Amino acid sequence: MNLYRRLPVTFILLVLLTPYFAYSASWLKNFEADVSPIFKGSPDIDNSSAIYGGRIGVANYFYSNSTKFGHLEAGLDGSVLYLKTSQRADGQNYSKSIAILSPAVVARWYPVKWNSVAPFIQAGVGPSYMTNNDFEGRKLGKHFVFQDIFSMGLKTINPNNNNELLFGVYVIHYSNAGLHKNNRGITLPISARFGYRF
């Protein structure tokens, strides 16, 4: 098994198994997991009819600081994104899929906190590995690209322990930042986000 095949399998296993270890590791006290279903007409697509899939993510926020301007958290995020689309190309219909594996540095800001809920704005950036660099017939360049992610939403507050819920929306963009002559990129539509902090 070569590196390109071994890397996605290893990354997916790490993302899926991390919640199991979160309960026994003290440094994962702000561990979070979330899912985002994607059902939409395609991501900035020219001719495709529909796109569907989902994102599974895990994160640990190891930095936390409160100021008069709000509360700031920072940490590391890992995600697996899978997309499938039906597209008309050259007069024929066909389906194509892609998986994108992404570690990222993320920061989340809570401008205010109320008794039971807090609104937040989140941003992150990091490298990504794509299993397909010709998704939908678009030229994406190399398998390695960059992920830019923006999210906003609400998180419940539990003063006794974490066990908090998260609801929000995502906007995600993948591209190689012009490092390759083919840089069509993928911009996902706004997608719902549901999470849980352990």
Backbone bond lengths (Angstrom), bond angles and torsions (degrees), N, CA, C in turn:
res aa  C-N    CA-C-N  psi(-1)  N-CA   C-N-CA  omega(-1)  CA-C   N-CA-C  phi
1 M - - - 1.466 - - 1.527 108.90 -
2 N 1.346 117.07 121.78 1.450 119.09 -177.22 1.526 111.03 -79.87
3 L 1.328 115.85 176.62 1.463 121.23 -174.60 1.516 111.82 -61.47
4 Y 1.346 118.07 -42.54 1.459 121.55 -177.26 1.528 111.91 -61.49
5 R 1.346 116.80 -32.24 1.462 119.67 178.43 1.523 111.98 -83.85
6 R 1.325 117.28 -33.80 1.458 121.37 -177.24 1.525 111.84 -73.29
7 L 1.330 117.32 -37.84 1.457 121.44 -176.59 1.529 112.93 -60.94
8 P 1.343 120.71 -50.34 1.469 119.45 179.75 1.521 112.90 -60.99
9 V 1.322 118.42 -41.42 1.463 121.47 -179.22 1.523 110.58 -62.81
10 T 1.328 117.34 -44.96 1.468 121.91 179.76 1.523 111.19 -62.88
11 F 1.327 116.81 -43.93 1.467 121.32 -177.71 1.524 110.78 -65.25
12 I 1.328 117.38 -44.08 1.460 121.29 179.54 1.527 110.41 -61.09
13 L 1.332 117.57 -42.64 1.460 121.06 178.88 1.522 111.21 -62.53
14 L 1.331 117.43 -41.20 1.462 120.71 178.90 1.521 111.38 -62.48
15 V 1.332 116.77 -43.94 1.466 120.75 -179.48 1.522 110.80 -63.60
16 L 1.336 117.20 -43.25 1.454 120.99 -176.28 1.531 112.98 -73.85
17 L 1.356 117.71 -31.05 1.458 120.71 -176.48 1.527 113.62 -89.43
18 T 1.328 117.74 -15.94 1.459 120.27 -176.79 1.528 113.32 -57.17
19 P 1.353 120.50 -41.62 1.474 118.30 178.44 1.520 113.56 -57.89
20 Y 1.326 117.86 -31.17 1.466 120.99 -179.93 1.530 111.23 -63.83
21 F 1.340 116.27 -39.69 1.464 120.19 -178.22 1.526 112.70 -83.79
22 A 1.331 117.20 -12.77 1.466 120.11 -175.86 1.520 112.49 -63.04
23 Y 1.322 117.51 -32.31 1.457 120.64 -177.36 1.525 112.52 -70.61
24 S 1.332 118.06 -26.90 1.455 120.35 -174.42 1.527 113.55 -102.33
25 A 1.299 117.84 -5.79 1.468 120.84 -177.93 1.523 110.01 -106.10
26 S 1.321 116.90 118.09 1.464 120.67 -176.40 1.521 112.29 -66.34
27 W 1.329 117.36 -30.06 1.461 119.44 -178.13 1.524 111.57 -75.63
28 L 1.344 117.62 -6.04 1.457 120.98 175.81 1.527 111.19 -98.34
29 K 1.320 116.84 33.11 1.461 119.88 -175.36 1.524 112.31 -66.98
30 N 1.320 118.79 -19.66 1.455 122.23 176.89 1.524 110.37 -115.65
31 F 1.330 115.33 40.55 1.453 121.09 179.80 1.529 110.32 -76.95
32 E 1.328 115.07 140.52 1.461 121.00 -175.50 1.527 110.02 -138.33
33 A 1.317 117.36 144.61 1.460 122.55 175.19 1.521 108.31 -130.67
34 D 1.342 117.12 143.92 1.459 119.18 179.22 1.522 111.20 -148.19
35 V 1.323 115.65 158.44 1.455 122.43 176.74 1.520 108.68 -129.38
36 S 1.332 115.55 149.38 1.461 121.73 178.55 1.524 109.51 -137.69
37 P 1.324 118.54 103.81 1.461 119.88 173.91 1.522 110.32 -73.21
38 I 1.317 116.59 145.40 1.458 121.33 -178.84 1.528 108.69 -125.41
39 F 1.313 115.98 115.50 1.458 122.16 176.01 1.524 106.75 -136.73
40 K 1.305 116.45 105.56 1.456 117.26 -174.09 1.519 109.41 -162.27
41 G 1.320 116.09 164.32 1.454 119.79 164.50 1.500 106.48 -67.21
42 S 1.251 123.65 148.73 1.442 127.08 -157.01 1.517 116.67 -59.48
43 P 1.357 115.97 168.98 1.465 120.75 -177.77 1.515 111.11 -77.56
44 D 1.317 117.46 108.55 1.467 125.43 -178.65 1.530 111.42 39.16
45 I 1.306 115.36 44.45 1.460 120.34 -171.15 1.519 110.73 -93.55
46 D 1.296 115.64 150.90 1.455 120.73 -178.94 1.526 111.98 -82.29
47 N 1.343 115.85 -54.65 1.454 119.35 -170.14 1.522 114.33 -122.19
48 S 1.331 119.10 1.61 1.447 118.39 -173.40 1.522 110.95 -79.24
49 S 1.327 115.83 152.12 1.454 120.54 -173.68 1.520 112.76 -91.71
50 A 1.313 118.18 -32.81 1.468 120.20 -176.83 1.515 109.48 -162.66
51 I 1.330 114.45 156.17 1.459 119.98 174.66 1.517 108.51 -137.97
52 Y 1.312 116.85 142.32 1.448 120.50 178.32 1.519 108.84 -150.58
53 G 1.312 115.71 159.17 1.462 120.46 -178.17 1.511 109.48 159.42
54 G 1.325 115.93 -150.14 1.445 119.36 -179.20 1.511 112.31 -173.08
55 R 1.328 114.54 168.17 1.453 122.16 179.49 1.521 108.71 -129.90
56 I 1.329 116.57 133.60 1.460 122.92 172.73 1.519 107.54 -116.50
57 G 1.317 116.99 126.73 1.455 120.19 -177.80 1.514 113.03 -132.82
58 V 1.321 116.13 151.59 1.454 122.56 172.34 1.528 107.71 -132.22
59 A 1.312 116.18 149.49 1.467 120.03 -179.17 1.517 109.62 -151.23
60 N 1.324 115.26 153.28 1.456 120.99 172.13 1.525 108.73 -131.37
61 Y 1.332 115.32 123.27 1.464 121.27 -178.73 1.520 108.83 -98.60
62 F 1.332 115.88 103.26 1.464 121.04 -175.06 1.523 112.81 -97.64
63 Y 1.349 117.11 -7.12 1.468 120.61 177.41 1.524 108.58 -118.45
64 S 1.325 116.75 132.74 1.457 121.59 -179.72 1.526 109.17 -146.27
65 N 1.346 116.64 130.24 1.460 119.82 -177.28 1.523 109.96 -151.40
66 S 1.329 116.38 130.62 1.463 122.06 178.26 1.517 110.12 -104.26
67 T 1.330 116.33 134.60 1.463 122.75 176.50 1.527 108.37 -133.65
68 K 1.312 116.37 -179.95 1.467 120.24 177.50 1.527 111.55 -69.54
69 F 1.339 116.17 -13.51 1.467 120.21 179.15 1.526 112.50 -94.63
70 G 1.330 117.15 1.37 1.449 120.51 179.60 1.523 110.92 127.77
71 H 1.313 114.91 -167.95 1.461 121.26 -177.67 1.519 109.57 -113.34
72 L 1.349 116.54 133.10 1.461 122.21 -177.54 1.519 110.28 -117.01
73 E 1.332 116.54 134.83 1.456 123.23 173.22 1.519 108.94 -125.60
74 A 1.338 116.49 148.66 1.462 120.92 176.01 1.521 108.36 -143.41
75 G 1.328 115.26 150.26 1.456 118.90 -179.36 1.509 112.44 -174.48
76 L 1.321 115.04 -159.79 1.458 122.27 -178.44 1.525 109.52 -118.07
77 D 1.319 114.75 142.14 1.458 122.10 -177.94 1.524 108.98 -126.34
78 G 1.325 116.66 143.81 1.457 121.88 173.18 1.512 109.14 -132.76
79 S 1.336 118.00 137.91 1.463 119.16 -176.17 1.522 111.33 -145.78
80 V 1.333 114.15 156.35 1.454 123.36 171.38 1.520 106.96 -123.44
81 L 1.322 116.85 122.75 1.456 122.41 179.08 1.518 109.10 -115.46
82 Y 1.330 116.56 132.68 1.468 120.50 177.79 1.523 108.88 -126.26
83 L 1.335 116.18 130.73 1.458 121.68 179.84 1.518 110.33 -130.04
84 K 1.305 115.73 146.09 1.451 122.15 174.10 1.516 107.72 -137.87
85 T 1.326 116.15 140.38 1.452 119.67 -177.67 1.520 111.17 -141.53
86 S 1.316 115.53 154.10 1.459 122.00 171.18 1.518 106.85 -111.00
87 Q 1.294 116.98 128.17 1.458 121.26 -173.51 1.515 110.50 -135.16
88 R 1.318 115.58 145.92 1.450 120.92 173.19 1.530 108.28 -96.99
89 A 1.300 116.02 120.29 1.471 120.57 179.80 1.520 108.61 -139.40
90 D 1.322 116.55 132.12 1.459 122.00 -178.46 1.521 111.78 54.78
91 G 1.351 115.55 33.92 1.449 119.92 176.88 1.511 115.14 79.77
92 Q 1.337 118.69 5.65 1.456 121.15 -178.56 1.522 110.09 -127.84
93 N 1.324 114.66 147.82 1.465 119.97 177.10 1.522 110.46 -89.87
94 Y 1.322 117.50 141.64 1.454 121.09 172.38 1.522 108.69 -154.72
95 S 1.315 115.94 161.57 1.463 121.75 179.41 1.515 109.73 -113.41
96 K 1.324 115.01 148.00 1.447 119.77 178.80 1.520 108.87 -147.27
97 S 1.314 117.59 148.60 1.464 120.89 -177.76 1.518 110.01 -130.15
98 I 1.334 114.36 162.81 1.457 120.48 178.89 1.531 108.55 -151.00
99 A 1.318 116.81 143.68 1.462 122.90 171.08 1.520 107.87 -117.94
100 I 1.325 116.91 137.92 1.466 121.94 -178.65 1.527 108.13 -127.15
101 L 1.315 116.02 124.43 1.467 123.29 -177.79 1.523 108.65 -107.71
102 S 1.331 117.11 126.27 1.463 119.61 -168.74 1.522 113.76 -141.19
103 P 1.331 118.61 111.69 1.465 120.75 162.18 1.529 108.56 -85.00
104 A 1.318 117.91 149.90 1.463 119.67 -177.85 1.519 110.97 -154.90
105 V 1.318 115.60 153.11 1.466 122.87 168.85 1.523 106.71 -92.42
106 V 1.331 117.27 128.67 1.462 120.92 -175.78 1.527 110.74 -127.19
107 A 1.324 114.72 150.98 1.464 121.72 174.87 1.520 108.19 -133.83
108 R 1.326 116.28 139.00 1.464 121.57 -179.12 1.520 109.20 -129.74
109 W 1.327 115.60 132.99 1.465 121.41 -178.51 1.521 109.63 -119.75
110 Y 1.349 115.39 128.66 1.461 122.63 174.32 1.531 107.32 -106.35
111 P 1.317 118.82 105.67 1.476 119.07 -178.54 1.519 112.82 -66.44
112 V 1.342 117.42 -33.19 1.471 122.03 177.41 1.527 108.11 -143.25
113 K 1.316 115.51 159.87 1.462 121.64 172.12 1.513 108.76 -132.31
114 W 1.323 115.53 124.96 1.455 120.33 176.37 1.517 109.18 -97.48
115 N 1.329 117.28 -171.91 1.459 120.50 -174.63 1.529 113.17 -60.09
116 S 1.310 116.55 -44.15 1.464 119.03 -173.05 1.521 114.51 -124.36
117 V 1.318 118.36 -1.45 1.459 120.22 -177.26 1.526 110.16 -153.19
118 A 1.345 115.32 153.06 1.458 120.64 178.89 1.528 109.71 -139.32
119 P 1.340 118.53 127.24 1.466 120.66 174.07 1.521 110.17 -75.42
120 F 1.329 117.25 151.61 1.462 120.16 -179.23 1.522 111.39 -143.56
121 I 1.321 114.12 158.45 1.469 123.64 170.43 1.519 106.33 -126.49
122 Q 1.324 117.46 134.73 1.464 121.37 -175.10 1.520 110.66 -134.55
123 A 1.327 116.06 143.82 1.459 121.41 176.06 1.521 108.99 -141.60
124 G 1.325 116.09 151.75 1.455 120.49 179.46 1.508 111.97 -156.72
125 V 1.322 115.64 160.00 1.464 121.19 178.76 1.524 108.59 -150.29
126 G 1.327 115.70 147.42 1.459 119.24 178.96 1.516 111.51 -179.76
127 P 1.329 117.15 170.84 1.462 121.73 178.36 1.524 110.54 -75.61
128 S 1.321 116.71 157.08 1.461 121.68 179.16 1.525 109.80 -141.50
129 Y 1.333 114.57 152.13 1.461 121.16 174.94 1.520 108.78 -115.97
130 M 1.336 117.51 124.92 1.460 123.08 178.30 1.521 109.73 -103.55
131 T 1.326 116.77 133.94 1.463 120.15 178.56 1.527 111.85 -76.07
132 N 1.317 116.83 -12.78 1.463 121.52 -177.15 1.527 107.82 -142.50
133 N 1.301 117.65 123.78 1.464 119.39 179.42 1.525 112.37 -103.35
134 D 1.338 116.63 19.81 1.461 121.20 178.43 1.527 109.83 -137.51
135 F 1.324 116.45 38.83 1.467 122.05 -176.94 1.520 110.65 -60.63
136 E 1.328 117.25 129.12 1.461 124.67 179.79 1.523 112.93 62.23
137 G 1.306 117.36 18.22 1.448 119.81 -177.15 1.519 113.26 82.79
138 R 1.331 117.62 -4.41 1.471 120.40 178.11 1.524 109.27 -80.09
139 K 1.297 116.66 144.06 1.458 122.22 -179.45 1.518 108.98 -87.79
140 L 1.326 115.56 114.22 1.462 120.66 -175.30 1.522 113.34 -103.39
141 G 1.321 117.80 -4.12 1.461 120.47 -179.23 1.511 111.29 88.21
142 K 1.321 116.05 -134.01 1.457 121.76 -177.89 1.536 111.24 -80.26
143 H 1.338 114.90 171.37 1.465 119.89 177.07 1.523 111.63 -70.56
144 F 1.335 117.92 -27.21 1.463 121.26 -178.66 1.529 109.63 -95.38
145 V 1.335 115.08 125.10 1.464 121.68 -179.18 1.534 108.20 -134.89
146 F 1.323 115.75 -170.69 1.463 121.44 177.25 1.525 109.83 -118.47
147 Q 1.328 115.46 146.52 1.456 122.20 176.95 1.525 109.90 -109.38
148 D 1.324 116.49 129.56 1.465 122.66 169.63 1.521 106.76 -115.46
149 I 1.321 116.26 129.22 1.459 119.53 -174.80 1.520 110.21 -133.15
150 F 1.335 115.09 137.24 1.464 121.23 176.95 1.520 108.01 -132.05
151 S 1.327 116.45 135.58 1.451 121.02 -177.91 1.521 110.07 -143.62
152 M 1.315 116.28 150.29 1.455 121.33 172.73 1.526 108.31 -146.78
153 G 1.328 115.68 152.74 1.455 118.34 -178.08 1.514 112.21 172.39
154 L 1.336 114.99 -153.42 1.464 122.73 -178.23 1.518 110.00 -130.54
155 K 1.340 116.83 144.35 1.459 122.33 174.33 1.524 108.30 -127.00
156 T 1.343 115.67 133.78 1.463 119.16 177.03 1.529 109.54 -71.82
157 I 1.323 116.75 158.05 1.466 122.32 -179.08 1.524 108.77 -118.63
158 N 1.321 115.46 125.31 1.461 122.03 176.06 1.525 107.86 -119.79
159 P 1.338 119.96 106.11 1.473 121.71 -175.14 1.525 113.83 -68.26
160 N 1.315 118.16 -20.25 1.464 120.92 -176.44 1.527 112.87 -83.44
161 N 1.302 117.68 -38.90 1.464 122.69 177.08 1.523 107.75 -157.77
162 N 1.340 117.32 -179.37 1.457 118.70 -179.43 1.529 109.99 -66.05
163 N 1.307 118.77 -90.64 1.465 122.99 177.13 1.525 111.56 37.21
164 E 1.324 115.86 51.01 1.462 121.63 -174.85 1.526 110.65 -111.60
165 L 1.316 116.45 149.48 1.455 122.80 179.71 1.521 110.11 -100.16
166 L 1.323 114.96 152.76 1.460 121.17 -178.78 1.525 108.77 -133.87
167 F 1.336 115.81 133.75 1.460 121.97 176.90 1.520 108.12 -132.27
168 G 1.314 117.31 134.54 1.450 118.89 -179.51 1.511 112.60 -171.57
169 V 1.335 114.83 -166.57 1.462 122.25 177.61 1.522 108.80 -132.73
170 Y 1.334 115.49 153.38 1.458 123.77 -179.80 1.527 110.47 -118.86
171 V 1.317 115.66 149.71 1.465 122.82 160.57 1.524 105.45 -132.43
172 I 1.332 117.35 126.36 1.471 121.20 -175.24 1.526 110.14 -129.73
173 H 1.320 115.68 139.24 1.468 121.69 178.20 1.525 109.54 -129.31
174 Y 1.325 116.30 136.92 1.464 122.57 175.86 1.526 109.03 -123.46
175 S 1.326 115.76 131.93 1.464 120.54 173.85 1.523 108.36 -162.52
176 N 1.341 116.51 169.02 1.464 119.53 179.68 1.527 112.47 -95.88
177 A 1.342 116.78 13.26 1.478 122.60 175.43 1.517 112.39 58.73
178 G 1.333 117.02 29.70 1.452 120.53 177.33 1.518 114.57 78.11
179 L 1.337 118.36 11.77 1.462 121.33 179.24 1.529 111.91 -78.02
180 H 1.314 117.02 -10.59 1.459 122.17 176.58 1.520 108.03 -132.34
181 K 1.331 117.18 148.24 1.470 119.83 -176.28 1.526 112.02 -63.37
182 N 1.347 117.54 -28.33 1.455 121.29 174.08 1.528 108.60 -94.75
183 N 1.325 116.35 112.64 1.467 120.10 -174.65 1.521 109.78 -143.71
184 R 1.329 115.98 53.73 1.462 119.89 -178.46 1.523 111.46 -65.35
185 G 1.315 117.52 -39.75 1.453 121.42 176.87 1.521 113.40 76.74
186 I 1.324 115.25 166.86 1.464 123.11 176.07 1.522 107.62 -132.44
187 T 1.323 116.61 124.82 1.457 121.83 174.13 1.517 108.05 -116.62
188 L 1.327 116.44 116.87 1.453 120.24 -177.87 1.518 110.95 -78.14
189 P 1.322 116.72 148.32 1.463 119.56 173.41 1.523 109.93 -68.28
190 I 1.332 116.21 166.15 1.463 120.31 176.67 1.523 108.90 -61.16
191 S 1.336 116.24 127.07 1.453 121.24 -175.40 1.519 110.33 -127.94
192 A 1.329 116.39 146.73 1.466 121.08 178.44 1.510 110.65 -69.80
193 R 1.328 114.86 153.64 1.460 121.62 -178.57 1.524 109.45 -135.74
194 F 1.330 116.96 129.60 1.461 122.72 179.09 1.526 107.91 -128.09
195 G 1.342 116.38 124.85 1.464 119.25 -175.76 1.513 112.89 -136.95
196 Y 1.336 113.45 170.32 1.465 121.63 179.70 1.513 109.37 -144.54
197 R 1.315 117.42 130.36 1.462 121.75 176.85 1.529 109.22 -102.24
198 F 1.324 115.96 124.05 1.462 121.16 -176.62 1.523 111.76 -82.78
